[in-house]
Amino acid sequence: MRNLLLVAALIGIGGWFLKPHGFNSYGPGVLAPEAPIQREVGVSGNGLEREGYAISALASFKGKARVLAREDYHFGRETELSPTDLVLGWGPMSDESVLADIDISQRGRFYFWHVDAFPIPRREIERNSANMHFIPANPLVAGVLDDVGPGDLIEFDGYLVKIRADDGWRWQSSLTRDDTGNGACELIWLRDIRIL
């Protein structure tokens, strides 16, 4: 009996770490027509806390988007703050008929895509999708984020932030959806997230 309980516990722990996220299908059509909304914040946007880090809000950031890929991280300094990256798409990059012709992957906190033939212009892919690093504001938000999978349609609300540690380490969000490459990812203090 003890061995059966041990096996069940190990399967449960393995399932938690290796949680499969299949691609949720809604059929063709644009599901999230607008880009995320970014607005300036005043002093009230500061005061975000995480032990050992000074976190400052650069802009409020919210939107509705399609989850194109998900990667969970278990090692590295960034993981202390942000264990999950989501590639999000909006506009044509939330349309399954477009996504069917684009291979999307993540590794090392970067988002990669590949096409054999462009279903939409390159710049439309770049301007309507982004890799986003999420810092859950509390355990409730972290629990919802854990349930988000590829293909899901989500609404989120938070802040684009910059982070500084006492030893000089820094991490800062992009403030535009038009950039690509190193430094182009959004770093988000996630206050709320809903799967639609």
N, C-alpha and C positions, 0 to 999 in steps of 0.2 A: 504493500500500500504506500509506504514511504517513497519507494522508487517511482511509482505512478505520479505522486504529487510533485516530485522533483522534475520528472519529464514534462508534466503540464506547466510547471513554473518556467522551465527553460524555453518551451515553445512560446509561452506568453511573452517572455522578455525578448526573444528573437523576433516575434511578430511586431513588437513595439518598435524595435530598432530598424526592422526591414519592412515596415508597413508598405504594402503595395498600393500604388495609386494608379489605377487604370485611367485612360482618357475618357472623360465624361462627354457624351455626344448630345448636342442640341439640334443637329441638322444644319443645313446651310443658312447663311444670312448673318448680317452684322448684329451682334448681341450687345456691344458696348460702343455706341456711336461716337462718344466724346472722349477726348484726351483727359487724363486726370487734371483736376483744378488745383493750381498753386497760387497762394496769396501770401503777401508779406505778413509777418507777425511782429508785434511789439514786445515789450518787456514781459507780458503775460505768457508768452510762448517759451520763456526760459524756466529754469528751475526743475528740469527733468533730472531725475536722480537714478544713479546706479553706483554702488560702492566702488570707489577707486577711479571713477571717471567723471569728468565735467562734460555734461551734455547740453548743448545749446540748440534751440530751434532756429532754423534759418527761414522756414516758410511753412505755412499750413499746407497740407497735401491730402486730397481725397478724390475718390473716383469710383467708377464701375469699370471692371475689366475682366477679360477672359484669362484664365491661368493656362499658359502654354507649356510650362515645365516647372518642376519643383526639385530642389536639391537640399538635403539636410546635411549639416556639417557637425562633426563630433570632436574635431581637433583644431587647434589654432586659436590665437588670441581673439580674433573676431567672433569666434563661436561663443565666448563668454557673454557677448551682447546679442549677437544675431545668429541663432542656430539654423535659420531657414532662409533660402533665397527662392523667390518666385519669379519666373519670366512672365510678365503680363502683356497682354495685347488689347488694343482697342481699335476702333474704326475697322479698316479692312483686315487687320490682324486679329479680329475677334470672329471672323467669318470662316466657318469650317471648310467651305469650298476653296478658299485661299490657302488655309493651313494645310490642306491635304497635299499640297505640292512643296511644302517647306519642312525640311528636317531640322529639328531644334534639339540642342543639347546644352548641358551645363557642366563645368568643371573648374575647380580652382577659383570660385567666385566670379566666373565669367559666363556669358551666354554666347552660344555659337549657333549660326544657322547656315544651311546649305540648300541650294536649289539646283536642279538640272536645267530647268527653264523657269524664268521669272513669271509667277502668276500675277504679280503687280510690280511696279518699278522698285528697284533697290531702295531708293530713298523713302518710299512708302513703308517698306519693311522696317527700316531704321527709325523712322519718326513715329511709328505706331506700335512699338514694342520696346520693352526695357527689362533688364535684370534688376530686381529690387531686393535689397537686404532688409529684412524686417527685425526690429527690436520690439518684442511684445512688452507693452506697458505693465501688464499684470498677468497672474496665472490664468485668469478667465480668458483673456485675449490669446494667450499662448495655447490654451486648449482648443479654441476654435481654429487657430492657425494650423494646429496639428492635423485637423480634419480636412483641410483644403487639399484638393488633388488636381492634377492636370485635366483641363477641360472645364473645370468649374467656372461659374460666373460668380464674381464676388463684388462686394462694395467694401471699401476700406476708408479709414479716416485717421490721420495722424500728422506728424511733422517731419519734414526733411531736416536732418540734424548734422551737426559737426560734433566730434568727440575728441577730447584731449585727456590723456592720462598723466599722472604726476611725473612719470619717467620720460615724457616728451613724445610718446606714441600718439599719433593722430589718425583720424578717419573722418572723411567729410563727404557728404552727399553731392551729387550733381544737382544743378539747379535748372537744367533744361532738358527737354526731351529730344533735342536735335543732335546731341553729341554721341559719339561712338568711341569704342576702345577703352583703354585704361582710364579710370576716373569718371566714366560715364554712367555708372550705376547710381540708383537712388538708395540712400540710407534713411530708413523710415522708422521713427518712433511710432509704433502702431497702437493707437488708442482704442480702435474698434475695427472689427472685421465681421462680415456676414457672408455666408454662402447663400446665393439666391436660388 
